[in-house]
Amino acid sequence: MMKKLSKLFLEPAPFKNFALRNIARYKLGSFEQRVNLGAMPYAHYAYPLYQGAKLAKRLGHTRISTIEFGVAGGNGLVALEKIARDIEKELGMTIDVYGFDLSEGLPRSTDYRDALYFWKAGFFKMDVSALKGRLSKAKLVLGDVKDTIPTFAKEHDPAPIAAVMFDLDYYSSTRDAFKIFDIEDKHILPRVFIYFDDVMGTEECLVGDFTGQRAAINEFNDTNDHKKIDMLHFIFARRIPNEKYYRMRAFHHFKHPDYNAFIGPENQEQALR
Ligand SMILES: C[S@@+](CC[C@H](N)C(=O)[O-])C[C@H]1O[C@@H](n2cnc3c(N)ncnc32)[C@H](O)[C@@H]1O
């Protein structure tokens, strides 16, 4: 009761939250409006996939891929699969879903950048057969990402990657997973929408620029001249009351052959009034 009351009166946007819950529940408005507002289950997965799919469509693609790095029990992947189906219907395209995971839980580490005061080796084990029984289209890519990413393109010939969800917890695993951005240009869009689960943190986790996912992002940006992971600044201006929307980023591949393909609205004018 107290929790509900404090939520209602003390949260920055109590009425917005109430409205969003009901928009999601009664499916009010269009699919796109609900995605942009964050009014659906796992909206933080729906938003990057929907925006990535729209970009792909503008670039002339009819089939794309999305990846979840870090699957654990599989709740996120099951949700991503459902979202992919909804977006397929909405935009009339095909979406392949991949889930990368070690399956044995978090790997052993001694690297302080993995914030071992918060994460423990063995956390988040997967029940592989139970999860496979729940999946209909998503493919599991099992093993350490540093071993599975280099062979991914050859084994799966993926359609262009449009959206990626990073939830590997560790700095070291995220750094290794960024090798996905070395994939041949035909397997990736010039810009990819990204969700990072661990760029905000809590008092215990104390996510910062020197450990965890943020350290991996900073290192990626420092060591790549033509590829960068950048903020989505407009999200902050929209003040969406779903904190997970502030964890979104975009990957830019400046030398991708389609980087400069025009996708904005046509005939833009600002004639003198
Ligand atoms: C927090 S869980 C993912 C939860 C999931 N995204 C969800 O929303 O339900 C993190 C997962 O990352 C996986 N992981 C961490 N480092 C990895 C690595 N180097 N290679 C493959 N998987 C890894 C672990 O096995 C663990 O299952």
The ligand as an SDF file (V2000), in Angstrom:
LIG
                    3D

 27 29  0  0  0  0  0  0  0  0999 V2000
   21.7470  -10.5780  -16.7370 C   0  0  0  0  0  0  0  0  0  0  0  0
   21.8770  -12.0060  -17.6800 S   0  0  0  0  0  0  0  0  0  0  0  0
   20.8650  -11.6750  -19.0880 C   0  0  0  0  0  0  0  0  0  0  0  0
   19.3700  -11.4900  -18.8190 C   0  0  0  0  0  0  0  0  0  0  0  0
   18.4730  -11.3760  -20.0500 C   0  0  0  0  0  0  0  0  0  0  0  0
   18.9450  -10.3840  -20.9770 N   0  0  0  0  0  0  0  0  0  0  0  0
   17.0090  -11.0630  -19.7400 C   0  0  0  0  0  0  0  0  0  0  0  0
   16.5650   -9.9110  -19.9280 O   0  0  0  0  0  0  0  0  0  0  0  0
   16.2640  -11.9610  -19.3460 O   0  0  0  0  0  0  0  0  0  0  0  0
   23.5360  -11.9820  -18.2800 C   0  0  0  0  0  0  0  0  0  0  0  0
   23.9560  -13.1600  -19.1400 C   0  0  0  0  0  0  0  0  0  0  0  0
   25.1600  -12.8470  -19.8240 O   0  0  0  0  0  0  0  0  0  0  0  0
   25.8410  -14.0660  -20.1060 C   0  0  0  0  0  0  0  0  0  0  0  0
   27.2690  -13.7880  -20.3820 N   0  0  0  0  0  0  0  0  0  0  0  0
   28.1130  -12.9980  -19.6780 C   0  0  0  0  0  0  0  0  0  0  0  0
   29.3420  -13.0060  -20.2170 N   0  0  0  0  0  0  0  0  0  0  0  0
   29.2670  -13.8030  -21.3280 C   0  0  0  0  0  0  0  0  0  0  0  0
   30.1980  -14.1780  -22.3290 C   0  0  0  0  0  0  0  0  0  0  0  0
   31.4760  -13.7700  -22.2850 N   0  0  0  0  0  0  0  0  0  0  0  0
   29.7650  -14.9540  -23.3480 N   0  0  0  0  0  0  0  0  0  0  0  0
   28.4730  -15.3850  -23.4020 C   0  0  0  0  0  0  0  0  0  0  0  0
   27.5560  -15.0680  -22.4640 N   0  0  0  0  0  0  0  0  0  0  0  0
   27.9380  -14.2930  -21.4400 C   0  0  0  0  0  0  0  0  0  0  0  0
   25.6370  -14.8920  -18.8560 C   0  0  0  0  0  0  0  0  0  0  0  0
   25.7100  -16.2600  -19.1780 O   0  0  0  0  0  0  0  0  0  0  0  0
   24.2340  -14.4550  -18.3910 C   0  0  0  0  0  0  0  0  0  0  0  0
   23.2920  -15.4140  -18.7410 O   0  0  0  0  0  0  0  0  0  0  0  0
  1  2  1  0
  2  3  1  0
  2 10  1  0
  3  4  1  0
  4  5  1  0
  5  6  1  0
  5  7  1  0
  7  8  2  0
  7  9  1  0
 10 11  1  0
 11 12  1  0
 11 26  1  0
 12 13  1  0
 13 14  1  0
 13 24  1  0
 14 15  1  0
 14 23  1  0
 15 16  2  0
 16 17  1  0
 17 18  1  0
 17 23  2  0
 18 19  1  0
 18 20  2  0
 20 21  1  0
 21 22  2  0
 22 23  1  0
 24 25  1  0
 24 26  1  0
 26 27  1  0
M  CHG  2   2   1   9  -1
M  END
$$$$
